[in-house]
Amino acid sequence: MHHPAPAYAVPFAIDRTDAPRCYGLVNTGTEPVDGLTLTHLGNGYCPPLAVHRLEPGRGLSIAVFGADREDTGVVIVRWRRPDRSEYLWRMSLVGTGPGA
């Protein structure tokens, strides 16, 4: 009998303390993520970001210029796990205060 692999939880937490101008993205998983890219869709401008590797516990900042609090859009987060499988996550930038 075939048993499906357990679900893989998104390994990131978002810090919205400085929203809507800056967001923190922290790798809260147990393994490094490779080939991390972030692409912004929506109001304002967020420079595309690419990071070769983000180790567990490490984070990065996402700056959004010209954004308003009501409609800042989304960021598409793309990464690879150590087994080279690729994942995409649509992260909403709307909201204030710390959270994930």
Steps between C-alpha positions, in 0.01 A plus 500: 500500500634845406506763774530863391784707636407721796414861420792742483439816703611835355826567686459876535364750751418860408575798722264785411620739775619763249223444242417624243856618425702200617430134577721233651510144370664241729577137422334327796546155348756235592682497166661763277311628196686557174438722199262724694336766281235758584284675243258779598159544337286801588522865605837654560837368395695217658832423333526135393707306749703181455694323775721198435430336838310589817597291801253410780456792740629755248284772351490776245317829454257582222469872422189635325518856366194717434259255660193591700372306800176388333636338182864399490452181298668164532846354473552171320766306692677222308760261647650153480540247777825303540348218288467763218116496501361846424232685698300819451318698767280804454562733796253783563652832603174649628483536875697651783670376812711187543359177369540208267 
